[in-house]
Amino acid sequence: MTTGSLHVVLTDIEGTTSSITFVRDVLFPYAKQRMAAFLHAHQAEPVVSGLIAEVRQIAELPASSGPDALAAVLNQWADDDRKVPPLKALQGLIWRDGYESGALKADIYPDALAALRAWDAAGVPIYVYSSGSVEAQHLFFGHTVEGDLRGLFQDHFDTLTGAKTDPGSYQTICAITGYQPDEVLFLTDNPAEVAAAHHAGVQVVAVQRDGGAPLAVPVGVPVVSSFADIPAAMQPTP
C-alpha cells in the first residue's frame, strides 16, 4: 500500500465510529420495549403493513397473526442478532420517534469524529455500511451528542445491498460508488467483515475498541484502537 492510493472511506458504525454499548444497551432495548405497541398503532399504514407482510412470509406466520405474535417473532430475531431487513426497518421507525422526541441521542467516539471531519474537509468521500437500515443510519448521525453529522457522508448502505460478510457486497458498493476496491478504505470491528472486504480486494483497517478480545484478521490487516492510529500509508486522499 502506498500513500495516496486510497480515495474513499467506507465505515461501519457499531463498535467502530460509536460504542457498541449504545446500540446494545440503549437502542435495542428501546425498540424491543415498544415493538408491540408500535405495531398495534401503525399496522394499517402502508409502509408498516408491507413490513408486516414480509415478517409473516419470512417467519411463515398465518395472515391472521396479530401485532403481539409478530412482535414476539421480531424481538426474538433481535435477541438472536439476526440481520432481517423488515426487523431493521421497524426498529428504525421506532428509533425515529425516539430521536425526534429527544429521548435518544447517539454517541460517537471523539477520535472517529475528528478523523471523519478531517477527511470531509480534505474532500475525501465518506460512506457508511451498517447492518442497521439506511433510515436508522440517518437518524443515528442526525441526532448525536455532537449534533447533526449527516453532512459528513456521501451515502449509506445497509443489508439490502448484501450481507456484510459477503465479499460480493463490497464489490457491489464499489460498483455503485465508482471506485476500484483497492481505492476504498473500510473500517470495522467485525472480523468476519474484515475477511469479506479483504477477500473483495478492499483495503481494511480493523478497529478494536474498549479493550475487547484480540481480533483474528488476515495477515497484513492493521488493527487499531483509535482512528488516530490508522497507518499513514492508509490515510485516504481526494
C-alpha positions as CSV (number, residue, x, y, z in Angstrom):
1,M,0.0,0.0,0.0
2,T,1.4,3.4,-1.0
3,T,0.3,6.8,0.3
4,G,-2.3,8.4,-1.9
5,S,-3.8,5.2,-3.4
6,L,-6.9,5.3,-1.2
7,H,-9.5,7.8,-2.2
8,V,-12.7,6.9,-0.3
9,V,-13.7,5.8,3.2
10,L,-16.4,3.2,4.0
11,T,-17.1,2.8,7.7
12,D,-19.2,0.6,10.0
13,I,-21.0,2.2,12.9
14,E,-21.5,-0.1,15.9
15,G,-18.1,-0.7,17.6
16,T,-16.3,1.4,15.1
17,T,-17.4,5.0,15.0
18,S,-19.6,4.6,18.0
19,S,-19.8,2.5,21.2
20,I,-21.3,-0.9,20.8
21,T,-22.9,-0.5,24.2
22,F,-25.1,2.4,23.0
23,V,-26.6,0.1,20.3
24,R,-26.8,-3.0,22.6
25,D,-27.9,-1.3,25.8
26,V,-29.9,1.6,24.6
27,L,-31.2,1.3,21.1
28,F,-32.1,-2.4,21.0
29,P,-34.0,-2.4,24.4
30,Y,-35.8,0.8,23.3
31,A,-37.2,-0.8,20.2
32,K,-37.9,-4.1,21.9
33,Q,-40.0,-2.5,24.6
34,R,-42.1,-0.6,22.1
35,M,-42.4,-3.1,19.2
36,A,-45.8,-4.5,20.1
37,A,-47.3,-1.1,20.8
38,F,-45.9,0.3,17.6
39,L,-47.4,-2.5,15.5
40,H,-50.7,-2.0,17.2
41,A,-50.7,1.7,16.5
42,H,-49.3,1.7,12.9
43,Q,-50.3,-1.7,11.4
44,A,-52.7,-0.1,8.9
45,E,-50.1,2.3,7.5
46,P,-48.8,1.2,4.1
47,V,-45.1,1.1,5.0
48,V,-45.7,-0.8,8.2
49,S,-48.3,-3.1,6.6
50,G,-45.8,-4.0,3.9
51,L,-43.1,-4.8,6.5
52,I,-45.6,-6.9,8.5
53,A,-46.3,-8.9,5.3
54,E,-42.5,-9.5,4.9
55,V,-42.3,-10.7,8.5
56,R,-45.2,-13.1,8.1
57,Q,-43.6,-14.5,4.9
58,I,-40.1,-15.0,6.4
59,A,-41.4,-16.4,9.7
60,E,-44.1,-18.5,7.9
61,L,-46.8,-17.0,10.0
62,P,-50.5,-17.1,9.1
63,A,-52.2,-13.9,7.7
64,S,-54.2,-13.8,10.9
65,S,-51.2,-13.3,13.1
66,G,-51.6,-10.1,15.0
67,P,-49.2,-7.5,16.4
68,D,-48.4,-9.4,19.6
69,A,-47.4,-12.5,17.8
70,L,-45.4,-10.5,15.2
71,A,-43.7,-8.6,18.0
72,A,-42.7,-11.8,19.7
73,V,-41.0,-13.0,16.5
74,L,-39.3,-9.7,15.8
75,N,-38.0,-9.4,19.3
76,Q,-36.6,-13.0,19.2
77,W,-34.9,-12.1,15.9
78,A,-33.4,-9.0,17.7
79,D,-32.3,-11.2,20.6
80,D,-30.6,-13.6,18.2
81,D,-29.0,-10.6,16.4
82,R,-30.5,-11.6,13.1
83,K,-30.0,-9.1,10.2
84,V,-33.5,-9.4,8.8
85,P,-34.5,-6.4,6.7
86,P,-38.1,-5.9,8.0
87,L,-36.8,-6.1,11.6
88,K,-34.2,-3.4,10.9
89,A,-36.7,-1.2,9.1
90,L,-39.2,-1.5,12.0
91,Q,-36.5,-0.8,14.6
92,G,-35.6,2.3,12.5
93,L,-39.1,3.6,12.6
94,I,-39.3,3.2,16.4
95,W,-35.9,4.8,16.9
96,R,-37.1,7.7,14.7
97,D,-39.8,8.5,17.2
98,G,-37.2,8.4,20.0
99,Y,-34.7,10.6,18.3
100,E,-37.2,13.1,17.2
101,S,-38.7,13.3,20.7
102,G,-35.2,13.9,22.2
103,A,-35.3,10.6,24.1
104,L,-32.4,9.2,22.1
105,K,-29.1,10.8,21.3
106,A,-26.4,8.7,19.5
107,D,-22.8,8.7,20.7
108,I,-19.6,8.9,18.6
109,Y,-16.0,8.4,19.6
110,P,-14.1,11.7,19.6
111,D,-11.2,10.2,17.5
112,A,-13.7,8.9,14.9
113,L,-15.4,12.3,14.7
114,A,-12.1,14.1,14.4
115,A,-11.0,11.8,11.5
116,L,-14.3,12.0,9.7
117,R,-14.3,15.8,9.9
118,A,-10.7,15.9,8.7
119,W,-11.4,13.6,5.7
120,D,-14.5,15.5,4.8
121,A,-12.6,18.8,5.0
122,A,-10.0,17.4,2.7
123,G,-12.6,16.3,0.2
124,V,-12.4,12.6,0.8
125,P,-15.9,11.0,0.2
126,I,-17.2,9.0,3.2
127,Y,-19.8,6.3,3.0
128,V,-21.5,4.2,5.8
129,Y,-22.1,0.5,5.6
130,S,-24.1,-0.9,8.6
131,S,-26.4,-3.7,9.4
132,G,-28.9,-1.1,10.6
133,S,-31.2,0.2,7.9
134,V,-30.3,3.3,6.0
135,E,-33.2,5.1,7.7
136,A,-31.7,4.1,11.1
137,Q,-28.3,5.4,10.0
138,H,-29.6,8.8,9.0
139,L,-31.4,9.0,12.4
140,F,-28.3,7.9,14.3
141,F,-26.0,10.5,12.7
142,G,-28.7,13.2,12.6
143,H,-29.2,13.1,16.3
144,T,-25.8,12.7,18.0
145,V,-24.4,14.2,21.2
146,E,-22.3,16.3,18.8
147,G,-25.3,17.5,16.8
148,D,-26.3,16.6,13.2
149,L,-23.4,14.9,11.4
150,R,-25.2,13.7,8.3
151,G,-23.4,16.2,6.2
152,L,-20.2,14.3,6.6
153,F,-21.4,11.4,4.5
154,Q,-21.9,10.9,0.8
155,D,-24.3,8.0,1.1
156,H,-25.3,5.0,3.2
157,F,-25.6,1.3,2.6
158,D,-27.3,-1.5,4.6
159,T,-28.0,-5.2,4.3
160,L,-30.3,-4.6,1.3
161,T,-27.0,-4.1,-0.6
162,G,-25.9,-7.6,0.7
163,A,-24.6,-9.3,3.8
164,K,-21.6,-7.6,5.3
165,T,-19.9,-11.0,5.5
166,D,-20.3,-11.5,1.7
167,P,-17.3,-10.3,-0.4
168,G,-19.8,-9.5,-3.2
169,S,-21.4,-6.8,-1.1
170,Y,-18.2,-4.8,-1.1
171,Q,-17.8,-5.3,-4.9
172,T,-21.4,-4.0,-5.3
173,I,-20.7,-0.9,-3.2
174,C,-17.6,-0.3,-5.3
175,A,-19.6,-0.5,-8.5
176,I,-22.2,1.8,-7.2
177,T,-19.8,4.4,-5.9
178,G,-17.5,4.2,-9.0
179,Y,-14.3,3.2,-7.1
180,Q,-12.0,0.3,-7.5
181,P,-11.8,-2.0,-4.4
182,D,-8.1,-1.1,-3.8
183,E,-9.1,2.6,-3.6
184,V,-11.5,2.0,-0.7
185,L,-10.6,2.0,3.0
186,F,-13.1,0.0,5.0
187,L,-13.2,0.4,8.8
188,T,-14.9,-2.2,11.0
189,D,-14.7,-4.0,14.3
190,N,-16.1,-7.3,13.0
191,P,-13.5,-10.0,12.0
192,A,-15.9,-11.7,9.5
193,E,-16.5,-8.3,7.8
194,V,-12.7,-7.7,7.7
195,A,-12.3,-11.1,6.0
196,A,-15.1,-10.4,3.5
197,A,-13.9,-7.0,2.5
198,H,-10.3,-8.1,2.3
199,H,-11.3,-11.0,0.0
200,A,-13.1,-8.5,-2.2
201,G,-9.8,-6.6,-2.6
202,V,-10.9,-3.7,-0.4
203,Q,-8.2,-2.2,1.9
204,V,-9.2,-2.8,5.5
205,V,-8.3,-1.5,9.0
206,A,-9.8,-3.4,11.9
207,V,-10.9,-1.3,14.8
208,Q,-10.6,-2.9,18.3
209,R,-12.4,-0.7,20.8
210,D,-12.8,-0.7,24.6
211,G,-10.2,-3.4,25.4
212,G,-12.0,-6.1,23.5
213,A,-10.5,-9.5,22.7
214,P,-7.8,-9.5,20.1
215,L,-9.3,-9.6,16.6
216,A,-8.4,-12.5,14.3
217,V,-7.8,-10.8,10.9
218,P,-5.9,-11.7,7.7
219,V,-2.2,-11.2,7.7
220,G,-1.3,-7.6,6.8
221,V,-4.5,-6.0,8.0
222,P,-3.7,-3.4,10.6
223,V,-5.6,-3.4,13.9
224,V,-6.1,-0.1,15.7
225,S,-7.9,1.1,18.8
226,S,-8.5,4.6,17.5
227,F,-9.0,6.3,14.2
228,A,-6.0,8.4,15.1
229,D,-3.8,5.2,14.9
230,I,-4.7,4.4,11.2
231,P,-1.3,4.0,9.5
232,A,-0.1,7.0,7.5
233,A,0.2,4.8,4.4
234,M,-3.5,4.0,4.6
235,Q,-4.8,7.6,5.0
236,P,-7.1,8.4,2.1
237,T,-6.6,11.4,-0.2
238,P,-9.0,13.1,-2.6
